[in-house]
Amino acid sequence: MNSRKIYNIYCEESCHLKRDHQKVMVLRMIKCSHGLAKDFEIKWVKISPARTDSYVETVACFFVRKEDQFRAVALPDKGKSCVE
């Protein structure tokens, strides 16, 4: 019997373009044991009172489900090389 667990990993970045006039870049990763809908998208700039419940529910998953994880890394100055 195969007892391996399958995880879905979703990655996203903010302000990753060289000429977007933003100094900071953020890389985010969500690991979950269930698949998200193909059209799933969460954009914090698009939160509205009508969608607040779904956003709260999505964030709550990471506190309730032990196998789900959220990680983020902020690069304070994306113009600087990590290797110097």
N, C-alpha and C positions, 0 to 999 in steps of 0.2 A: 504494500500500500504506500502510495506517495503522499508524504505529509508536508511537502514543501509549501510554503506560503508565497503567494505572488503579491508583490507590492507595485504600485504605480508611482512613478516619480515625475513631478511636473516642475519645470524650472522657468524662471522669469527674471528679467532684468529691467532696471530703470536707469534712464539717463546714460545709456551706453554709447551713444553716438559721439564721435570725436568733436564735432562742431555744434553741439546742442547748447553751449554756453552754460553748462552745469558742471561744477567741479566734482561733486559727489556722485558715485555710482553705487547702486544697491543690487546685489544678486540674491534671489530668493529661491527656496526649494520646498516643495510640499511632498511628503511621502505618505501615502495612504494605502490601506489594505482593500479599498473599494475603488472602483473606477468612477471618475467624474464624467458627466455628460460631455460629448464631443464639443458642444458649443458653450461649455462652462467658462465663464469669465468673471473675474471679480476685479473691479476697478474702484479703488477708494475715492477717486474724484467723481464717480458717478453715483455715490450713495444718495438716496432720496428717502423721504419718509415711507414711501410705498415699498421700498426694498430693504428697509432696516432689519426686519425680522429674518430674512434670508441671510444677511451678512452676519448677524449675531449667531445664528444657527451654525453657519460655516465655521466661524472662529471657535465656537464652543466645542466642535468636534475634536479639536486638538487638545482640549483639556479632559475630555471624557474618554476618548479612545486612546489607550496606551500605545498602540502600534502606529498611530498617526503622528507625524512630526512636521514641524515647520522650522526652517532655519533661514537666517538671513546674514549676509555679510555686507557691511558698508565700507566702501573704499573712499576715504576722505578726500583724496586727490587722484582721480583716475588718469591724470596727465603724467603722473610720476610712475616710473618703472618700479615694479616690485623687486626686481633684481638689479642691484647697483653695486 
